[in-house]
Amino acid sequence: MLTYIIKRMLLMVPILLGITVLSFGVMRLAPGGPAEAQMDFSAKASAEARERLRKLYGADQPFYKQYATWLTKFMTLDFGEAFADGRKVKDKILERLPITLTINLLSLGLVLLIAIPVGIMSATRQYSLLDRFTTIFVFVGFSTPSFWLALLLIYLFGVQWGVLPISGIHSLDITGLTFWGRLSDEANHLILPVFVSAFGGLAGFSRYVRNNMLEVMRQDYIRTARAKGLTEQIVIYKHALRNALMPVITILGLSLPSIIGGSVIMETVFGIPGMGQLMYQAVLSRDYNLVMGILVPGAFLTMLGNFLADVAYAFTDPRVRLK
């Protein structure tokens, strides 16, 4: 088992290095640059001013020198300064990260809390009224655009009924509230974003669990367990569920980057200053340091999610350790 884990960890190093090269190259191949982005709206900007900005940002150097400089800093966890305001990229990320983490962890917890029991009940009661209802819910969940659902909920709960706030993460007068008042205010602001973020995932996860449970329950060892006289609860939750959750483990691993990266659409609609909105603004302003500071850790988290999923597979299925 230890050998398997070490091999997987060593394999992550060249992959991550290749991702940084490709990401850095794609950003430099994009039209324009930070100097052009800042000068586009200035009619009096001269060519000399643009060139000074290019030198300031190091955009006049060859690609390999720019990459070597960035990689040297990145190895020491120095993401550089944002071109727009000169602030440390690390500080800007740490400022937005708790907001995105809170929303996505709450939505993921809501999805798992509801989707796994619903998927199990739908599989054990195939073609029942509950199964048909969840099937319809899945189709609705997959086909509903998140921005449309967000706007609909904003109109209903914020404009028509006025029971929930529709923008930001706290009210303007939050400084005058007590601790519990601030906590209640922020919770009210998070209800709609968390629900919108969880809606599509709830439909998908419940369907994954249902399909995997149905496949596992047709296996010979399940019939053998029933033939031994084991109760249906033990057969389902001890023997079937453990193997049915293996594909779900992979999906959870791949969802790790989105927990950190946030959602551009959802954060823009609700006016939430999270990582998704920060990434969108960085791309528009051609802020290379800020984009790479968000993109590369996201890629690392994708690899980490795959690694954790593989380790979970190895613990669940001993055959994986032999590969």
N, C-alpha and C positions, 0 to 999 in steps of 0.2 A: 504493500500500500504506500509506504514512504517513497519507494522508488518511482512509483507512478506519479505521485504529487510533485516530486522534484523534476521529473521530465516535463510535466506540464508547465511548471514555473519557468524553467529555462527556455522553453519554446516561446514564452511571452515576450522575451527581450528582443529578438530580431523582428518579430511582428510589430511591436510597438515602434521600433526604430523606422521600419518601412512606412508605417502610418504617418509618422512625423514628417518624413521626406515628401510623401505624396501630398499631405495636407498643406505643407509649407509651399510646395511647388504650385498647387492649384490656386492658392491665395495670390501668389505672385503673377500667375498667368491671367488672372481676372483683369478686365479693363479698368484703367484708372488706378489710383493709389491714394494714400492719405493726403498727400499734397494737393492732388487734383480735387479730392472730395471737399477739402477746406476752401479751395480757391474758386470752385465752380460758381458760387453765388456772389463773388466779388468781381465786379466789372473792371476795377482798377488794378487787379492783380497782374503783375508783370511776369515775364518769363524768368527774370532773375530771382524774383521772390519764390516762384515755384521751385527753381533749382536749389535755392537755399533750404527750402523745406525738405526736398528730396535728400539732400546731404544730411540734414538734421536727423531724419528718420532712417538713414542708411540705405535708402532705396536706390542710390546711384552705384552701389557696390555690386559685384557679381553675385550670382545666386548662391554659390557655395560658401562665399564669405558671410553673406547674410544668414545662411542656415547654420554655419559653424558658430557665429556669434550668439544666435538665438539658442542653439542646443547647449552651449557652454553655460549660459545663464539658467536654462531650464533644468539642467542637472543639479543646480543648487537651489531649485524651487524658486528662482527669480524669474517671474513672467514678464518683467519689464514694466514700462509705464504706458498708460493709455495715451494715444495720440491726441484725443479730443480735449482732455483736461489736464493731462500730465500726472494724474493720480496713479498709484501702484495698481497694476491689474489684480494682484492678489487681494488688495483691500476692497476693490470693487466687487470681486467675486464673493468674498466673505461677507460683504454687506447684503448681497442678494440671496446667498445660498440658504440661510435659515428659513426664509419665506417659502422658497420652492420646496425645500425638504419637508416642511410642515404640511403643505398642501398635498404633495404626492404621497407621502407616507400615510396620511389620513385616508386618502382615496384608495391606496393599495390595501390598507387594512380593511376598509369597508368592502372592497371587492372580494377579498379572501373570506371575510366573515360571512358574506351572503352567498357567494358563487359556489363554494365547495359544498355546503349542505343542500343548496338547490340542485346542483348537478347530481349529487348522490340520490336525492329523492326522485329526480326526474328519470334517472337510469333504473332505479329499483321499481318504479311504477311506470314503465314504458307504455306509451300510448294512452295514458290516463289524462284526466282533465288538467292536472298540474303539468304534465309533460307537454301537452299541446299549448298551454299558456306560455311556458318558458320558450318553446320554439318560436311562437309569435314575438315574444319579447326580444329574442336574439336577433330576428330579422329587423325589428324596429331599431334595436341598439346599433347594429352594424350599418344601417342605412341612414341614420340620423346624423347630419353634420354637427360637429360640436359647437361651431360658432352660431348656427341657427338655434340649437337648443339653448345656448347661453343667452342669446337675444330674447328668445321666447320667455325664459324664466325671469330675465330682468324686467320685461314688460309686465308680466303677471304679478310677481312678488314685490317688485320695486315701484313700478309706475301705477298699476291698477290698484293693488291692495296695500302697498306701502308698508309691508311687514318686515322686509329685509333690505339691508343696504345693497347697493348695486355696483359700487366702485371702491377700489382701494382695499386696505387691510385693517384700517381703523378709522374712527371718526376724527374730525378736526379738533373737537373739544376733549380729546382723550386725556389730556394732562390734568383736567379737573376731576377725573373719576378716581375711585378707589381701585385697589388691586383687583377685586372681584368684578368691579364695573368694567375695567379695561379688558379683563379676561372674557367677560360676557360680550363686550362690544366686538372684540376680535373674532370670537366664535361665530357671531352673527354674520360677520363679513366673510367668513370662510365657508359657510353652508352651501351657497350656490356654486362657488368654484370647485369645491370638493365633490359635489354631486355631479357636476358636468364632467369633471375629470374621471370620475369612477363609472359613469354610465356605460360608455362603450366597452370598457374592460370587464364590467360585470356581465355583460352579455357574452363576451368571448370566453371568459374563464368558466362560466357555468356550462357552456357548450363543450369545452375541452374536457371538463371533468365528466360530463355525461357520456360522451363518446368513448373516452378511455375506460370508464367503468363498464360500459356495455361490452367492450372488447374483452376486458379481463374476465368478466363474469361468464364468458363462453369458454374459458379455458378448462382443460381437463382437471387441473389441481383444485379448481373451485368445485367441480362436481364431486371430486374425491372428498373434499372437506365436508360437503353436505352429506355424502354417503356415510361418513363416519359418525354422523349424528350431531355435529356442531350446530349451535344455534345460528339463525340467520344474521344476528347482530355480529357475532364473532367472524362469520364468513365474510361479511361485507367490510367491516371496519378493521379487522386484523389481517385478513388475507388479500382481499380485493383492492381496498383503498390504497394500500402501500404501493402496489405496482401501478395502479391507475394514476397516481400523482407524479410519476416519473417524468412524463412529458410536460407537466405543469411546472416542474422544477426548472426545466430548460427555459420556459417562457418567463418565469420569475427572474432568472439570471439575465435574460436579455432585456428585461424591463428596468434593470438597475440604472443605466445611463439616463433614462427618461426621468427617474426620480431626482437626479441631480440637475439635468439639463432643462427641465421644465417644459412648458408648452407655450409656444409663441402666440398661437391663436387665443387660447384661454386667458393668458395673462394680459394680452392686448385688449380683449373685449372687456374684461373686468378691471382694467387699469391697475394690475398688480405688478409692483416693481420686483420681478423675479428674474431668474437666469434666462428664461426663454426670451423675455423682452430685451434683456441686456445683449444677448447674442444677436438678435435682429437689428438692434441699433448699431452694434459693432460692424456687422456686415455692410449696412448702408453707408457707414462712414469710412469703410476700408481700413478699420483699425486692426492691423495685422496682429499686434501683440495681444489685444483683447480677444480676438477670434481664436487664436492659437491657445491662449490661456484657458478657454472654455472647451475647445474642440479636443485637444489632446487628452486632458483628464477624462473627458467623456469617452474617448476611444479606449483609454486604459480601463475605465469602469466596464465597458462592454467586454473586454477580455477578462476582467476579473469576474464578471457575471458568468461567462462561459466556464471559467476555471472552477468557480464554486459549484456550478451545475454539474461539471464532470466529477468533482469530488463527492458530491451528493449521490450521483449515479453509482460511483464506486462503492460507497457505503451501502447503498440500497441493493445493488446487483453485483455480486462478487465476480461475475464473468467479465465485467468491465476492467477490473484490475489486471487481468491477464493480457490485455491488448497493449 
